[in-house]
Amino acid sequence: MEFLKIKALLFLSVVMSIPVLAQIDQAKLENAFAKSYELEKNKDFSSASNELKKVYEQSSYEINLRLGWLYYNSGGFDESINSYTRAQQLKPYSEEARFGLILPKAALGHWDEVIELYSQILEIHPNNTIAMYRLGLVYYQRKNYDKALPLFSKVVDLYPFDYDGLLMLAWTSYFLGNFNQAKVLFNKVKLFNPGDASANEGLQLMK
Protein backbone atom coordinates (compact mmCIF):
# COMPACT_ATOMS: atom_id res chain seq x y z
CA MET A 1 0.00 0.00 0.00
CA GLU A 2 2.81 2.35 0.92
CA PHE A 3 4.49 1.50 -2.39
CA LEU A 4 1.35 2.50 -4.30
CA LYS A 5 1.24 5.85 -2.47
CA ILE A 6 4.85 6.56 -3.35
CA LYS A 7 4.24 5.60 -7.00
CA ALA A 8 1.19 7.86 -7.15
CA LEU A 9 3.15 10.77 -5.69
CA LEU A 10 5.96 10.28 -8.20
CA PHE A 11 3.47 10.21 -11.08
CA LEU A 12 1.82 13.38 -9.76
CA SER A 13 5.16 15.19 -9.50
CA VAL A 14 6.03 14.29 -13.10
CA VAL A 15 2.66 15.50 -14.38
CA MET A 16 2.92 18.76 -12.43
CA SER A 17 6.42 19.40 -13.81
CA ILE A 18 5.33 19.25 -17.47
CA PRO A 19 3.88 22.81 -17.64
CA VAL A 20 6.96 24.17 -15.86
CA LEU A 21 9.30 22.53 -18.36
CA ALA A 22 7.19 23.83 -21.23
CA GLN A 23 7.37 27.33 -19.81
CA ILE A 24 11.15 27.10 -19.49
CA ASP A 25 11.46 25.90 -23.11
CA GLN A 26 9.15 28.69 -24.30
CA ALA A 27 11.17 31.25 -22.34
CA LYS A 28 14.40 29.99 -23.92
CA LEU A 29 12.81 30.08 -27.34
CA GLU A 30 11.50 33.62 -26.94
CA ASN A 31 14.87 34.76 -25.58
CA ALA A 32 16.70 33.25 -28.56
CA PHE A 33 14.37 34.97 -31.02
CA ALA A 34 14.64 38.27 -29.13
CA LYS A 35 18.45 38.13 -29.22
CA SER A 36 18.41 37.26 -32.92
CA TYR A 37 16.29 40.34 -33.67
CA GLU A 38 18.61 42.61 -31.72
CA LEU A 39 21.68 41.22 -33.47
CA GLU A 40 19.98 41.56 -36.84
CA LYS A 41 19.45 45.27 -36.18
CA ASN A 42 23.24 45.57 -36.04
CA LYS A 43 23.54 43.45 -39.20
CA ASP A 44 25.31 40.72 -37.22
CA PHE A 45 23.45 37.98 -39.05
CA SER A 46 25.94 35.25 -38.17
CA SER A 47 25.56 35.80 -34.42
CA ALA A 48 21.81 36.12 -34.84
CA SER A 49 21.63 32.70 -36.48
CA ASN A 50 23.89 31.22 -33.78
CA GLU A 51 21.36 32.26 -31.12
CA LEU A 52 18.66 30.27 -32.88
CA LYS A 53 20.92 27.29 -33.44
CA LYS A 54 21.21 27.00 -29.65
CA VAL A 55 17.51 26.14 -29.46
CA TYR A 56 17.21 24.50 -32.87
CA GLU A 57 14.47 21.94 -33.38
CA GLN A 58 14.25 20.32 -36.81
CA SER A 59 10.46 20.25 -36.50
CA SER A 60 10.15 24.00 -35.83
CA TYR A 61 8.76 25.86 -38.84
CA GLU A 62 9.46 29.23 -37.20
CA ILE A 63 13.14 28.55 -36.47
CA ASN A 64 13.81 27.16 -39.95
CA LEU A 65 12.04 30.09 -41.60
CA ARG A 66 14.00 32.64 -39.57
CA LEU A 67 17.30 30.86 -40.15
CA GLY A 68 16.58 30.93 -43.87
CA TRP A 69 16.29 34.71 -43.70
CA LEU A 70 19.41 35.18 -41.57
CA TYR A 71 21.55 32.87 -43.70
CA TYR A 72 20.39 34.69 -46.84
CA ASN A 73 21.40 38.06 -45.41
CA SER A 74 24.81 36.76 -44.39
CA GLY A 75 25.45 35.40 -47.89
CA GLY A 76 25.01 31.76 -46.91
CA PHE A 77 22.72 30.99 -49.82
CA ASP A 78 23.04 27.20 -49.69
CA GLU A 79 22.28 27.18 -45.95
CA SER A 80 19.39 29.55 -46.59
CA ILE A 81 17.97 27.21 -49.23
CA ASN A 82 18.21 24.26 -46.84
CA SER A 83 16.41 26.12 -44.05
CA TYR A 84 13.65 27.54 -46.25
CA THR A 85 13.18 24.14 -47.90
CA ARG A 86 12.80 22.53 -44.48
CA ALA A 87 10.24 25.16 -43.52
CA GLN A 88 8.34 24.51 -46.74
CA GLN A 89 8.35 20.78 -46.07
CA LEU A 90 6.93 21.38 -42.59
CA LYS A 91 4.16 23.63 -43.93
CA PRO A 92 3.49 22.48 -47.52
CA TYR A 93 0.96 25.24 -48.25
CA SER A 94 3.13 28.05 -46.91
CA GLU A 95 3.46 30.96 -49.30
CA GLU A 96 5.93 32.78 -47.05
CA ALA A 97 8.37 29.83 -47.08
CA ARG A 98 8.29 29.84 -50.88
CA PHE A 99 8.75 33.62 -51.06
CA GLY A 100 11.70 33.18 -48.72
CA LEU A 101 13.18 30.35 -50.77
CA ILE A 102 13.01 32.52 -53.88
CA LEU A 103 15.52 34.96 -52.34
CA PRO A 104 18.61 32.69 -52.31
CA LYS A 105 17.51 30.94 -55.52
CA ALA A 106 17.40 34.31 -57.30
CA ALA A 107 20.71 35.37 -55.75
CA LEU A 108 22.30 32.25 -57.23
CA GLY A 109 20.65 32.86 -60.60
CA HIS A 110 18.44 29.76 -60.49
CA TRP A 111 15.67 31.46 -62.44
CA ASP A 112 13.89 28.34 -63.68
CA GLU A 113 13.46 27.29 -60.04
CA VAL A 114 12.28 30.81 -59.17
CA ILE A 115 9.62 30.55 -61.89
CA GLU A 116 8.53 27.17 -60.50
CA LEU A 117 8.21 28.58 -56.98
CA TYR A 118 6.12 31.55 -58.12
CA SER A 119 3.96 29.13 -60.11
CA GLN A 120 3.46 27.00 -56.99
CA ILE A 121 2.38 30.06 -55.02
CA LEU A 122 -0.16 30.90 -57.71
CA GLU A 123 -1.49 27.35 -57.62
CA ILE A 124 -2.07 27.74 -53.88
CA HIS A 125 -3.30 31.32 -54.11
CA PRO A 126 -4.33 32.21 -57.70
CA ASN A 127 -4.92 35.90 -56.91
CA ASN A 128 -1.61 36.55 -55.16
CA THR A 129 -0.70 39.77 -56.95
CA ILE A 130 2.83 39.86 -55.52
CA ALA A 131 3.63 36.49 -57.09
CA MET A 132 1.88 37.48 -60.34
CA TYR A 133 3.77 40.74 -60.63
CA ARG A 134 7.18 39.29 -59.78
CA LEU A 135 6.74 36.32 -62.09
CA GLY A 136 5.71 38.79 -64.79
CA LEU A 137 8.96 40.67 -64.19
CA VAL A 138 11.00 37.49 -64.62
CA TYR A 139 9.32 36.78 -67.96
CA TYR A 140 9.65 40.45 -68.99
CA GLN A 141 13.40 40.43 -68.26
CA ARG A 142 13.66 37.33 -70.42
CA LYS A 143 11.77 39.19 -73.17
CA ASN A 144 9.06 36.54 -72.94
CA TYR A 145 6.33 39.16 -73.28
CA ASP A 146 3.57 36.70 -74.22
CA LYS A 147 3.87 35.08 -70.78
CA ALA A 148 4.34 38.37 -68.93
CA LEU A 149 1.23 39.98 -70.45
CA PRO A 150 -1.51 37.87 -68.79
CA LEU A 151 0.20 38.18 -65.41
CA PHE A 152 0.41 41.98 -65.54
CA SER A 153 -3.11 42.11 -67.00
CA LYS A 154 -4.51 40.23 -64.03
CA VAL A 155 -2.66 42.48 -61.58
CA VAL A 156 -4.27 45.50 -63.26
CA ASP A 157 -7.68 43.78 -63.32
CA LEU A 158 -7.45 43.37 -59.54
CA TYR A 159 -5.75 46.74 -58.89
CA PRO A 160 -6.74 49.01 -61.82
CA PHE A 161 -4.86 52.05 -60.49
CA ASP A 162 -1.68 50.31 -59.33
CA TYR A 163 1.39 52.16 -60.59
CA ASP A 164 3.73 49.17 -60.99
CA GLY A 165 1.11 46.99 -62.64
CA LEU A 166 0.04 49.71 -65.08
CA LEU A 167 3.59 50.62 -66.03
CA MET A 168 4.70 47.05 -66.68
CA LEU A 169 1.53 46.23 -68.60
CA ALA A 170 2.12 49.36 -70.71
CA TRP A 171 5.70 48.41 -71.56
CA THR A 172 4.76 44.78 -72.23
CA SER A 173 1.98 45.93 -74.55
CA TYR A 174 4.44 48.23 -76.30
CA PHE A 175 6.96 45.45 -76.94
CA LEU A 176 4.16 43.23 -78.26
CA GLY A 177 3.25 45.96 -80.74
CA ASN A 178 -0.08 46.86 -79.15
CA PHE A 179 0.59 50.59 -79.27
CA ASN A 180 -2.99 51.76 -78.74
CA GLN A 181 -3.26 49.86 -75.48
CA ALA A 182 0.24 50.93 -74.45
CA LYS A 183 -0.64 54.61 -75.01
CA VAL A 184 -3.79 54.35 -72.89
CA LEU A 185 -1.86 52.62 -70.11
CA PHE A 186 1.08 55.05 -70.13
CA ASN A 187 -1.40 57.92 -69.80
CA LYS A 188 -3.03 56.19 -66.82
CA VAL A 189 0.41 55.90 -65.25
CA LYS A 190 0.76 59.66 -65.61
CA LEU A 191 -2.48 60.14 -63.69
CA PHE A 192 -0.92 58.22 -60.80
CA ASN A 193 2.42 60.00 -61.16
CA PRO A 194 2.13 63.13 -63.32
CA GLY A 195 5.25 63.63 -65.43
CA ASP A 196 6.41 60.04 -64.93
CA ALA A 197 9.71 59.66 -66.81
CA SER A 198 9.18 56.04 -67.86
CA ALA A 199 5.65 56.70 -69.13
CA ASN A 200 6.84 59.78 -71.02
CA GLU A 201 9.61 57.73 -72.60
CA GLY A 202 7.12 55.14 -73.79
CA LEU A 203 4.78 57.76 -75.24
CA GLN A 204 7.69 59.48 -76.97
CA LEU A 205 8.70 56.23 -78.66
CA MET A 206 5.26 55.95 -80.24
CA LYS A 207 5.22 59.42 -81.80
N, C-alpha and C positions, 0 to 999 in steps of 0.2 A: 504493500500500500504506500509506504514511504517512497519507494522507488517510482511509483506512478506519479506522486506529487512532484518529485524532483524533475521528472521527465516533462510534466505539464508546465512547470515553471520555466524550464529551458526553452521549450517551444514558444511560450509566451514572450520571453525575452528576445528571441530571434525575430518573431513577428513584429514586435514593437520597435525593433532597430531598423527595419526596412525603410520607413519614411525618413528616418534620420540620415541613413546612408544616401538615399535619393537626394535629400536636400544638400548634403555635402557635395555630391557629384554635380548637381545643378549649380551650386555656388562656384565650384572649380571651373565649370564650363562657361558660366557668365563672366568670370574673372579673366579667363583666357581670351574670350571674344573682346572684352573691354580693353585689355592690353593690346590686342592686335589692332583695334581701331586707333588707339593713341599712337602706336608706332607707325601706322599707315599715314597719319597726319604729317609725320616727319619724313615720309617717304622711305622709311626703313622697312621695306617689304620683307626682307629676309628674316629679320627678327620677329616681325609680325606673324609670319608663317610658322616660325619656331614655337611661338606661344601656343598655337593651335595644335601643333604636332605633339605637344606634351599631353594633350587630352584627346588625341586622335582616336576615333572609333570608325572602323571601315563602314559601318552601317549608318553613319550619320550623314544625311543629305546636306545639312547646313554646314558642317565642317568641310566636306569635300567641295561644296560650292564656293565657300570663302577661300579655301586654299587655291582653287582654280584661279580666282581673281588675283590673289597675292602673287602667285607664281607668274602669272601673265605680266604683271607690272614690274616684276624683278627680272624679266627676260627669260624666265625658265619655261619656255613654250611647251616643251615635251611634258614637263611635270604638270603644267596647267591643263594640257589636253587629258592627261591621265585622271586628274582630279575632277574636271568637268564631266568626263565620260562616266566616271564612277557615280557622280551625282545624277546624271541622266539615267543610268541603269537603275538607280534606287527609286527614281520618280519618272517612269517612262513617258508621262504626258507633260513633263515640265517644259515650258517654253523658255523660262529663264536659264535653265541649264544649257539649252541649245544656243541661245543668244550668247551665253558665256563661252561656250565651246567654239563659236565662230571667231572670237577674238584671236586666240593663238593660231587657229587654222588660217585666218586671213594674214596674220603676221608672217607665217611661213610660206604664204603664196599658194596654199592648197585650195584654189578657187572652185574646183569641181566639188570638193567636199563642202565648201561654204554654200554652194548652190543647193546641194542635197539637204543641208541642215535647214536652210530657209524654206525649202519645199516641204520638209517634215513639219515645220511650224505651221505652215499654211494648211496642211492636211488636218492638223489638230484644231487650228483656229483660222478658218478661211478668210475672215475679215480683219486679220491682224495687219493693220496698215504699215506698221514699222517694218515687218518682214516683207510685205509687198514692195514698199518703196526701196528698201535696201537691195532686194533681189533685182528689182528693176535697174538700179544703179550698176550692179554687176554686169547685167546683160548690155546696158548702155555703153559701159566702158569697153566691152568686147565688140562693140558695134553691131550687136545682135538686136537691132531695133524692133524687129517683128515680135520678139519675146518680151522686150521691155514695154512696148506699147500697152498691152492689156493690163499689165501690172500698174502702170502709172494712171491708166484710165480708171481703174477701179478705185485707186486712192482718191482721185478727183471726184468720182461718183459719190464716195462716202464723205469727202471733205471738199466741197466745190470751191471754197475760197482759201485753200491751203497753198501757201506760197511755193514750197518745195515741189509739191505734186504738180501744180500748174506749170511751173517753169520746166520741169523735166518732161512733162507731157508735150509742152510746146516744142522743145528742142527735138524730141523723138519724132514728133509729127513733121518737123522741118526736114530731118534727115531721111524720112520716108517719102518726102516729096509732097506731103499734104500741106501746101502752103496756106491755103485758106483757113484751115483749122489752126495751124501754127500762129497765124496773124491774130486770130481771135483770142487765143490763149495768151500770147505775149502781151496783148492789150489788157487782159484780165490781171496779169502779173503786175502791170503798171498801176492798176487800181489798188492793189495791195501795197505796192512799194513804188510810188510815183517817181519816175526818172530812173527806174532800175536799169543798171548798165547792161546786164545780160539780156534782158528783154529788148532793150534798144538795139543791141548788136544784132539780135535775131531779126528784128523788123528792118534794120538797115540792109541786111543781106538779101531781103526779098524785094527791095526797091528796083 
